[in-house]
Amino acid sequence: MTETSVKIKFEGVASNLISNKTLYDIMYKQMLEIGMLTYTTEAKNMLKLFIKMFSPEVQATALAGLSKKDATQLKDKVIADSIPNILLEFIMGGSTDVQM
């Protein structure tokens, strides 16, 4: 063997993210067509226990990205009973550095 070694120092990386509103609109329309799932009382009770594991601060972030109207409607619910619309700035994006 040559006893060669390599040290790699990862300095960092940056790429732009662009919201994909077109994809979001298509997915949202499909979710509305499919409709909401239904949950048993047992499942809802289990979810209540799960939610209590998180601090109030973390629980409050669950409504981030929703309009005030949707956030108000969902505030005290264990699980959504409607499909809220996400605010534009919270729509997931894709990286501009992906090559095809």
Secondary structure, 3 states (H helix, E strand, C coil): CCCCCCCCCCCCCCCCEEECHHHHHHHHHHHHHHCCCCCCHHHHHHHHHHHCCCCHHHHHHHHCCECHHHHHHHCCCCCCCCCCCECHHHCCEEECCCCC
